[in-house]
Amino acid sequence: MQPTPQIPPPPPKPVKSEYPVVVLIGRTNAGKSTLFNRLTDTGRAIVSPIANTTRDQNRALVHWKGHSALLVDTGGLDMSSYDPLDEAIRDQVKSAVKEARAVLLVVDGADDIMPQDRDSALFLQKMGIPVIVCLNKADNVRTRHQAVANFAPLPFADQIPCSAKNGTGTAELLDALFTVIPQQESKLDERVAMQVALVGQPNVGKSTLFNALLGEQRVIVSPLPHTTRDPHDTIIEYNGRFYNLIDTAGMRKKTRVGTGSDGALEKLSVRGTKDMIGRADVVVCVIEAQKRISHQDKAMFDYIKMKGKSFILAVNKWDAVPNKTATTINDYFKYYSQNFDFSPQTPIIFISALAKQRTVQVLDLVQSVYDFQNHWMQPEELDGIVREILYRQPKERRDGFAAKPKRPLVIHGLQQYSVNPPRFVLLTPRPKNVAPAIIHMVEKAIRDRCAYDGVPIYLEVTQAVPKQYEAGRRAR
């Protein structure tokens, strides 16, 4: 009898929002990101006077009077520029508008109407979707009246003066918005998506991997360093599970960060990356196969370990490694184990994001690590570990000139009190009498019974289980 062939799961696909999509469009420095942060109350988008600070789509829910919509921030739109970055931003804007139910055209209300404003209005007029003109930076009565007069030639009736900076007029803007889009009541999303952050140095292929897993060009990919600035997240579905993929800005050595406004902007991006690491359930560390391990790579791993995060190592651009043999991959495993201070159980996968080689398997590893970090060990397994440790202790020597025996090791029990990450407590009447070697033996015995691949585990030695630990066990 032939075995039943295994049917592979369908490829990952982005999960469409249940809420109507609203897109922010406008020329650079019109205040789109400031308005995005104001309306979504997230502070996620980086705000800077530097042109083209925002480049990719940034998405978050906006809630108003019991209803919700998905707000999409986009880069500064210039329809006439031939700059490659501006062309890439135009493609991102057009992609976002295709799924939009309404558009907020953001203009600088404190300035005169610009050619880019007229071009954007003409582009939106051809799309045939509802457009509300947001006359931003109208901070006082005089500016509001002037903005209404200056932008009256635009071919849209709904024009709302407001100030994203101080919130003036945003209530009126939301009232106008939710009258032109389908009413979708706010509700808690029942899907529980695991948070997966893609991190690494600039140009290692994080954004390419992000796009490969989504199956579309959601973020801009460029050979220029630090192209990605804002963290971008998108929920995808794969093999019956939901993943919130987070593309982050590259983290590089502080001495290589520029000075002035560009350097300040990069520091904000790196801060956002660290925030996403803290938010993630699993971190995917992307490194380049043909580059040696750097000090920055080690610093990144140290930060992830300090935050207590589970992670996998994705070695990208594997297709570009020349003259590979049957032992090449073993040489790489040996090199990484010698140069990275991480557990030998850390999952390592060799991929090519550009060629989409083993990219889906990254999600399989993420799922495995996520399940390990939420695994509760059975009390019988933990009792067996205690018996094994006590049995392996040497007997006291009492003959002849034997040294004075130490106090025998006494262990009352081993308990797990939390997951994500797994935490254990070793109960003993004399915690100071437990040598580091014993702690290492207990941790190894735990991993022998459950590998916890890619997952840090924590073991505390104490006399009694504190109350907060008991609360964690009862919540199991």
C-alpha positions in Angstrom: 0.0 0.0 0.0 1.5 3.3 -1.1 1.6 6.1 1.4 -0.8 9.0 1.0 1.0 11.9 -0.6 1.4 15.0 1.6 -0.5 18.0 0.2 1.5 21.2 0.9 -0.5 24.0 2.4 -1.5 26.9 0.1 1.0 29.8 -0.1 0.7 32.7 2.4 -1.7 35.4 1.5 -2.4 38.9 2.9 -5.6 39.1 5.0 -8.0 41.7 3.6 -9.2 44.2 6.2 -12.8 43.9 7.2 -12.9 47.6 7.5 -13.2 50.2 4.7 -9.8 51.4 3.5 -9.0 55.2 3.6 -5.8 56.4 2.0 -3.9 59.6 2.9 -2.4 61.2 -0.2 -0.5 64.4 -0.7 2.8 66.0 -1.6 5.8 65.7 0.7 5.7 67.6 4.0 2.0 68.3 3.8 1.6 66.6 7.2 0.2 63.2 6.2 2.2 61.3 8.8 1.3 63.8 11.6 -2.3 63.4 10.6 -2.0 59.6 10.5 -0.6 59.6 14.1 -3.3 62.0 15.3 -6.3 60.0 13.8 -5.0 56.6 14.7 -3.6 57.6 18.1 -0.6 55.4 17.5 2.5 57.6 17.0 3.8 54.9 14.7 4.7 57.0 11.7 8.0 58.9 11.9 7.5 62.7 11.5 10.3 64.7 10.1 10.8 67.9 7.9 13.0 65.9 5.6 11.4 65.2 2.2 10.3 61.6 1.6 10.5 60.5 5.2 7.6 58.2 4.6 8.1 55.9 1.7 6.0 52.8 2.2 2.5 52.2 3.3 1.8 52.5 7.0 -1.5 51.1 8.2 -3.6 51.4 11.4 -7.2 51.5 12.4 -9.0 54.7 13.1 -12.1 54.6 15.4 -14.8 57.2 15.5 -18.2 57.2 17.2 -18.5 53.4 17.3 -17.2 52.9 13.7 -13.8 52.0 12.3 -11.8 52.3 9.1 -8.3 51.2 8.1 -6.2 54.3 7.5 -3.2 54.0 5.1 -0.4 56.6 5.2 1.7 56.9 2.0 4.8 58.7 0.8 4.9 62.2 -0.7 3.3 62.1 -4.1 5.0 63.8 -7.1 3.4 62.8 -10.4 6.0 64.6 -12.6 9.3 63.4 -10.9 11.6 60.9 -12.7 13.5 60.1 -9.5 13.5 56.3 -9.0 12.4 56.7 -5.4 9.6 59.0 -6.4 8.5 56.5 -9.0 8.5 53.7 -6.4 6.4 55.9 -4.1 3.9 56.5 -6.9 3.6 52.8 -7.4 2.9 52.4 -3.7 0.2 55.1 -3.8 -1.5 53.7 -6.8 -1.5 50.2 -5.2 -3.1 51.7 -2.1 -5.8 53.7 -4.0 -7.0 50.6 -5.8 -8.4 49.2 -2.6 -9.5 52.5 -1.1 -13.2 53.4 -0.4 -12.2 57.0 0.2 -9.2 59.3 0.0 -8.0 62.1 2.2 -6.1 64.6 0.0 -3.8 66.4 2.5 -2.5 69.8 1.5 -0.5 72.5 3.3 -3.2 75.0 4.2 -0.7 77.5 5.3 0.8 77.7 1.8 -0.4 78.4 -1.7 -1.7 75.7 -3.9 1.2 73.9 -5.5 1.5 72.0 -8.9 1.9 68.7 -7.0 -1.5 69.4 -5.4 -3.2 70.0 -8.7 -1.6 66.8 -10.2 -2.7 64.7 -7.2 -6.2 66.1 -7.5 -6.3 65.3 -11.3 -5.1 61.8 -10.6 -7.8 61.2 -7.9 -10.5 62.8 -10.0 -9.9 60.1 -12.7 -10.1 57.3 -10.1 -13.8 58.2 -9.4 -13.7 57.6 -5.6 -14.8 60.0 -2.8 -12.2 62.5 -1.9 -12.1 64.9 1.1 -9.5 67.7 1.0 -7.8 68.1 4.3 -6.6 71.7 4.6 -3.8 70.9 7.1 -1.7 73.3 9.2 -4.7 75.7 9.6 -3.9 76.5 13.2 -6.0 79.6 13.6 -9.1 81.4 12.2 -7.1 83.5 9.8 -5.2 80.6 8.3 -8.4 78.6 8.0 -10.2 81.3 5.9 -7.1 81.8 3.8 -6.8 78.0 3.1 -10.4 77.7 2.1 -9.9 80.5 -0.5 -6.6 79.3 -1.8 -7.7 75.7 -2.4 -11.2 76.4 -3.7 -10.0 75.7 -7.3 -9.6 72.0 -6.5 -12.4 69.9 -8.0 -13.7 68.6 -4.7 -16.6 69.9 -2.6 -15.6 68.5 0.8 -12.7 70.7 2.1 -12.1 70.6 5.8 -9.6 73.0 7.5 -7.8 71.3 10.4 -4.5 71.0 12.2 -2.9 67.6 12.6 -0.4 69.1 15.1 -2.9 70.4 17.7 -6.0 68.4 16.7 -8.2 71.4 15.6 -10.8 70.4 13.1 -10.0 66.7 13.1 -13.4 65.9 14.6 -15.1 67.6 11.6 -12.8 65.8 9.3 -13.7 62.4 10.8 -17.4 63.3 10.6 -17.1 64.1 6.9 -15.1 60.9 6.3 -17.5 58.5 8.0 -20.4 59.9 6.0 -18.8 58.9 2.6 -17.6 55.4 3.5 -19.5 52.2 4.5 -20.4 52.1 8.2 -18.5 49.3 9.9 -19.0 49.0 13.6 -15.9 48.7 15.7 -15.3 45.3 17.1 -12.4 43.3 18.6 -10.6 41.2 16.0 -11.1 37.6 17.0 -8.1 36.5 15.0 -5.0 36.1 17.2 -2.1 36.9 15.0 1.4 36.1 16.2 3.7 39.1 15.9 6.8 38.3 13.7 9.5 41.0 13.4 12.1 40.9 10.6 15.3 42.6 11.8 18.8 42.9 10.6 21.4 45.3 9.2 20.6 47.5 6.2 20.4 45.8 2.8 20.4 42.2 4.0 17.0 41.6 2.3 14.4 42.2 5.0 12.0 44.1 2.8 12.5 41.6 -0.1 11.6 38.7 2.3 8.6 40.7 3.5 7.4 41.2 0.0 8.1 37.5 -0.9 6.0 36.3 2.0 3.2 38.6 1.1 3.3 37.7 -2.6 3.2 41.4 -3.6 5.4 44.5 -3.6 4.1 46.1 -0.4 7.3 47.9 0.6 9.9 49.6 -1.5 13.1 47.6 -2.2 16.2 49.6 -3.1 20.0 49.1 -2.9 20.2 52.4 -1.1 20.9 51.8 2.7 18.1 52.7 5.1 15.3 52.7 2.5 12.9 51.4 5.1 12.2 53.9 7.9 8.9 53.2 9.5 8.0 49.7 10.7 5.4 48.2 8.4 3.1 45.4 9.5 0.6 43.3 7.5 -1.5 40.3 8.7 -1.1 37.2 6.5 -2.7 33.8 6.7 -0.8 30.6 6.2 -1.6 27.0 7.1 -4.6 28.1 9.1 -2.7 30.5 11.3 -2.4 34.3 11.2 0.9 36.1 11.3 1.4 39.8 11.7 4.7 40.4 9.7 6.6 43.5 10.7 9.3 44.9 8.4 11.7 47.1 10.3 14.5 49.6 9.5 18.0 48.3 9.4 20.1 48.5 12.5 23.8 49.4 12.0 26.7 50.5 14.1 26.3 53.8 15.8 29.5 55.2 14.4 28.1 54.7 10.9 24.9 56.6 11.6 25.1 60.0 9.9 24.9 63.4 11.6 22.4 66.2 11.3 18.8 65.6 10.3 19.5 62.3 8.4 21.3 60.9 11.5 18.4 61.9 13.7 15.9 60.3 11.4 17.9 57.1 11.3 18.0 57.1 15.1 14.2 57.4 15.2 14.0 54.4 12.8 16.2 52.3 14.9 14.2 53.2 18.0 11.1 52.0 16.1 12.9 48.7 15.3 13.7 48.1 19.0 10.1 48.8 19.9 9.0 46.2 17.4 11.4 43.7 18.8 9.8 44.3 22.2 6.4 43.8 20.7 7.2 40.6 18.7 6.4 37.1 19.7 9.1 35.7 17.4 12.0 37.6 15.8 13.5 36.6 12.5 17.1 37.8 12.3 18.1 38.2 8.7 21.8 38.2 7.8 23.7 37.9 4.5 25.4 34.6 3.7 28.5 36.0 2.1 29.3 38.5 4.9 31.1 37.6 8.1 29.6 38.1 11.4 30.0 41.7 12.5 30.0 43.5 15.9 26.6 44.9 15.0 25.2 41.4 14.4 26.3 40.4 17.8 24.9 43.5 19.4 21.6 42.8 17.7 21.5 39.3 19.1 22.5 40.5 22.6 19.5 43.0 22.5 17.1 40.3 21.4 18.4 38.0 24.2 18.1 40.9 26.7 14.4 41.3 25.8 13.9 37.6 26.3 12.6 37.0 22.7 12.4 33.8 20.7 14.1 34.0 17.4 15.3 32.2 14.3 18.3 33.0 12.1 17.5 33.4 8.3 20.7 33.4 6.2 19.7 35.3 3.1 21.2 35.4 -0.4 22.1 31.7 -0.2 21.8 31.5 -4.0 24.7 33.9 -4.4 27.2 31.7 -2.5 29.6 30.4 -5.1 31.0 26.9 -5.4 28.7 25.2 -2.9 29.4 21.6 -2.0 27.6 19.0 0.1 29.6 20.2 3.2 29.2 23.9 2.6 26.1 24.2 4.8 27.8 22.3 7.6 30.7 24.8 7.5 28.3 27.6 7.9 26.6 25.9 10.8 29.9 25.5 12.5 30.9 29.1 11.8 27.7 30.6 13.2 27.9 28.4 16.4 31.4 29.6 17.0 30.7 33.3 16.4 27.2 33.7 17.9 26.5 33.2 21.6 23.2 31.5 21.2 21.7 28.1 22.1 22.6 25.2 19.7 18.9 24.7 19.4 18.4 28.0 17.6 16.8 27.3 14.2 18.8 28.3 11.2 17.4 28.4 7.7 19.3 29.3 4.4 17.1 31.2 2.0 17.0 33.5 -1.0 14.3 36.1 -0.6 14.8 37.4 -4.1 14.5 33.9 -5.7 11.8 32.9 -3.1 13.9 29.9 -2.1 12.6 28.4 1.2 10.9 31.7 2.2 7.7 29.9 3.1 9.6 27.5 5.3 10.5 30.6 7.4 6.9 30.7 8.5 7.0 27.0 9.3 9.9 27.6 11.7 8.2 30.6 13.2 5.2 28.5 13.9 7.3 25.8 15.5 9.1 28.3 17.7 5.9 30.0 18.7 4.4 26.7 19.8 7.5 25.8 21.8 7.4 29.1 23.7 3.8 28.5 24.7 4.4 24.9 25.8 3.6 23.8 29.3 5.5 20.8 30.6 3.7 18.2 32.6 4.3 18.0 36.3 5.3 14.3 35.9 8.1 15.3 33.5 9.4 18.0 35.9 9.3 15.5 38.8 11.3 13.1 36.7 14.0 15.8 36.1 14.4 16.3 39.9 14.8 12.5 40.5 17.4 12.4 37.7 19.4 15.3 39.1 19.4 13.8 42.6 20.3 10.4 41.4 23.3 11.7 39.6 24.8 13.4 42.7 28.0 11.7 44.0 27.7 9.9 47.4 29.7 11.4 50.3 33.1 9.8 50.9 33.6 9.0 54.6 36.7 6.9 54.5 40.3 7.8 55.3 41.4 11.3 54.6 38.3 12.4 52.6 37.6 16.1 52.7 34.8 17.4 54.8 31.6 16.5 52.9 29.4 19.3 51.7 25.8 19.5 52.6 23.7 17.2 50.5 21.7 18.7 47.7 18.0 19.0 48.6 15.4 19.8 46.0 11.7 20.0 46.9 10.4 20.3 43.4 10.6 21.9 40.0 7.6 23.8 38.7 6.8 25.8 35.6 4.8 29.0 36.3 4.6 30.8 32.9 5.0 30.6 29.2 6.1 33.0 26.4 8.9 32.6 27.4 8.8 29.5 29.6 9.8 30.2 33.2 10.6 27.6 35.9 11.3 27.7 39.6 13.6 25.2 41.4 12.5 24.8 45.0 15.2 24.1 47.6 15.7 25.0 51.3 19.2 26.3 50.6 19.3 28.2 47.2 22.9 29.3 47.7 23.9 25.6 48.0 22.8 25.0 44.4 25.9 25.2 42.2 25.8 26.7 38.6 26.5 23.3 37.3 23.3 22.0 38.8 21.3 24.8 37.2 22.9 24.0 33.9 22.0 20.3 34.3 18.3 21.2 35.1 18.1 23.4 32.0 19.6 20.7 29.8 17.2 18.1 31.2 14.3 20.4 30.4 15.5 20.8 26.8 16.0 17.1 26.5 12.3 16.6 27.2 11.2 19.6 25.1 13.7 21.1 22.7 12.3 24.6 23.0 14.1 25.4 19.7 14.8 29.1 19.5 13.2 29.8 22.8 15.0 31.2 25.9 14.0 29.5 29.1 14.5 30.9 32.6 15.1 29.0 35.8 15.0 30.6 39.2 16.2 29.0 42.4 14.2 29.8 45.5 12.9 28.5 48.8 9.2 28.8 48.0 7.0 29.7 45.1 6.1 33.4 45.3 2.5 34.4 45.1 2.8 35.9 41.5 4.2 32.5 40.3 1.2 30.7 41.8 -1.1 33.1 40.0 0.6 32.3 36.7 0.1 28.6 37.3 -3.5 28.9 38.2 -4.1 30.9 35.0 -2.8 28.0 32.9 
